[in-house]
């Protein structure tokens, strides 16, 4: 049997782009944008996985497509791709749940739980692997296996399911992107007029016994096709030096349904009495921390958003 050197080289290059070039390129872009920082061991592991995957892919095209050797190697490539994806999604990392990613920038911190997406990819690779395994056995034994005597071949059934799975994954990603583009979390500006001052019994310029409550008003506009479920929302307020001076207790929302607008929702930040006098007398750039966790399109999201808030002294 003649070795197909041309196909081996061509598909080796394509596999190297998929297994090595694309992941390393994404790692470089994310680190350049300071979105995600990857460990050196993770990058090294990607290169090792990629080199092995490229070699296996090249071996596949050493044999003609209509041979059992080609189909058997295709089976091992699919299994290997599943292992590769399992690693990418953190399946081999101790103490980390499959599909958990953490993104940290200056303004935002996100913990993403994309287990559903991970299992979609892994399921797809398993189905494709079963197709190649059945085809390898058929070619080896020169016998076709059918679901019924006169209907579809068993390998064609796995192929159809694999194709359908691919369409489901593509449709899911397209729907998530579309829905995400139609979400809007609108914050109303925090102004000194939103502050409620309670001088209590004191009528002199001593502000130490005063209290401040800052009300934040916001709108959630969900024009996407997915509802936002199990929302836990809380606020924290910090001085420019990082000192926490107030917070709003956790607020739970059972859901914000698709194609709905929830307007003029409010959360009240209670300022620690120790810092009330400072805010009354001084201007500063505060930091508002918006924390919420939710389930959206089968994705778990735990987000902390840090927004600068110019503050003007009241007196």
Buried (B, 14 or more C-beta within 10 A) or exposed (E): EEEBEEBBEEBBBBBBEBBBBEBBEEBEEBEEEEEBEBEEEBBEBBEEBBBBBBEBBBBBBBBEEEBBBBBBBBBBBBBBBBBBBBBBBBBEEEEEEBBBEEBEEEEBBBBBBBBEBBBBBBBBBBBBBBBBBBBBBBBEEEEEEEEEEEEEBBBBBBBEBBBEBBEEBEEBEEBBEEBEEBBEBEBBEBEBEBBEBEEEEEEEEEBEBBBBBBBBBBBBBBBBEBBBBEBEBBBBBBBEEEEEBBBBEEBEBEBBEBEEEBEEBEBBBBBBBEBBBBBBEEEBEBBBBBBBBBBBBBBBBBBBBBEEBEBEEBE
